[in-house]
Amino acid sequence: MTISNRLDTYLSAQNISFQVIEHDHSASSIGSAITAKIPLNQIAKAVILKDHEERKLMAVLPAKNKISLSAINDELMGSYSLLKEKEVYRMFNDCENGAIPPVGDAFNMHMICDESLDQLDYVYIEAGDHRNLLRINHEDFEKMAANSKHWRFSSEVFH
């Protein structure tokens, strides 16, 4: 497996260009950053949330950051919690477990984006497996995140 079928279809339809960065197998976005020698703040990860009505939301933040559910719930006036891993795996069945591309529109999901990603020249995202990252320039990342709300809802774990 390389690029998720749904992600590939979306990127083509939106004319979003990317460069594939191959790396040694990793178990996480932080592992991918280390093996690909990419700064941790430049890799975007997806965290899938659900609210009390089972509505799903994709939160996109830097791999080195920790999500703040209270900041999200305060801003959205909701009651979001983390979706169980098994449910996430079922939702992203064209991806390897844990290699979720942080592109809500590709998976018909609402998305929120941590504003710290908006300042980067390049953002790297999981392609859907644990061996490839996609390097996306600032303009194309803006296009991918255009339908999402942007604000700060995470904080650094690693420096």
VOBADO-618296 format. One record per residue (C-alpha): residue in one letter; x, z, y. Coordinates in steps of 0.05 Angstrom, whole numbers, padded with zeros to 5 digits, always signed. Example, Ala and Ser with C-alpha at 12.3 -4.5 7.8 and 13.67 -1.06 7.14 Angstrom:
<rs>
A+00246+00156-00090S+00273+00143-00021
</rs>
This chain:
<rs>
M+00000+00000+00000T+00024-00015+00070I-00024-00020+00128S-00095+00005+00117N-00143-00054+00111R-00190-00025+00164L-00132-00012+00211D-00104-00082+00201T-00172-00114+00214Y-00181-00073+00277L-00111-00087+00305S-00121-00162+00293A-00190-00163+00325Q-00165-00125+00387N-00101-00167+00393I-00059-00104+00389S+00013-00120+00373F+00058-00073+00334Q+00124-00068+00300V+00128-00040+00229I+00180+00014+00221E+00197+00026+00148H+00225+00094+00128D+00238+00136+00066H+00176+00166+00035S+00152+00228+00072A+00096+00278+00061S+00076+00287+00135S+00079+00256+00204I+00136+00303+00221G+00173+00281+00158S+00161+00209+00178A+00191+00222+00247I+00252+00255+00217T+00265+00201+00164A+00252+00144+00215K+00294+00180+00268I+00238+00180+00320P+00227+00237+00369L+00171+00283+00345N+00132+00277+00411Q+00125+00201+00401I+00088+00204+00335A+00013+00211+00341K-00025+00245+00285A-00099+00248+00270V-00137+00312+00255I-00208+00303+00231L-00260+00353+00256K-00334+00363+00245D-00387+00399+00284H-00447+00441+00261E-00487+00378+00250E-00432+00347+00206R-00414+00296+00260K-00341+00275+00253L-00290+00271+00308M-00218+00246+00306A-00170+00286+00349V-00104+00249+00364L-00044+00290+00385P+00032+00289+00380A+00058+00306+00311K+00098+00365+00338N+00037+00397+00369K-00016+00445+00343I-00089+00431+00358S-00130+00481+00398L-00201+00482+00370S-00221+00530+00426A-00198+00480+00479I-00237+00425+00444N-00300+00467+00435D-00297+00490+00508E-00288+00420+00536L-00340+00388+00491M-00387+00448+00489G-00387+00443+00414S-00371+00481+00351Y-00318+00437+00317S-00278+00459+00257L-00227+00425+00212L-00255+00379+00159K-00235+00398+00088E-00178+00356+00059K-00220+00328+00002E-00272+00302+00051V-00217+00270+00093Y-00187+00236+00032R-00255+00206+00015M-00266+00181+00086F-00198+00146+00087N-00199+00117+00018D-00156+00057+00039C-00100+00105+00060E-00054+00149+00021N-00074+00222+00025G-00050+00251+00090A-00029+00185+00122I-00087+00175+00169P-00078+00124+00224P-00098+00158+00290V-00145+00101+00312G-00217+00124+00314D-00248+00057+00329A-00216+00026+00266F-00255+00077+00224N-00320+00079+00265M-00305+00149+00290H-00308+00180+00359M-00239+00200+00382I-00207+00247+00432C-00135+00238+00453D-00086+00290+00478E-00063+00267+00546S+00010+00280+00530L+00009+00215+00491D-00013+00176+00552Q+00055+00183+00585L+00096+00150+00530D+00126+00080+00532Y+00116+00074+00457V+00072+00112+00408Y+00085+00111+00333I+00026+00118+00285E+00017+00124+00210A-00001+00057+00179G-00040+00087+00121D+00017+00102+00074H+00077+00148+00074R+00130+00094+00082N+00110+00056+00145L+00098+00072+00218L+00072+00025+00270R+00107+00023+00338I+00056+00008+00393N+00072-00002+00466H+00038+00037+00522E-00011-00018+00542D-00035-00029+00471F-00041+00046+00458E-00084+00051+00521K-00128-00004+00493M-00134+00033+00426A-00153+00098+00461A-00197+00067+00515N-00262+00094+00484S-00237+00165+00478K-00236+00224+00524H-00166+00245+00546W-00145+00316+00563R-00095+00369+00539F-00120+00404+00476S-00055+00418+00439S+00010+00455+00449E+00081+00445+00423V+00101+00478+00359F+00170+00447+00354H+00218+00437+00413
</rs>
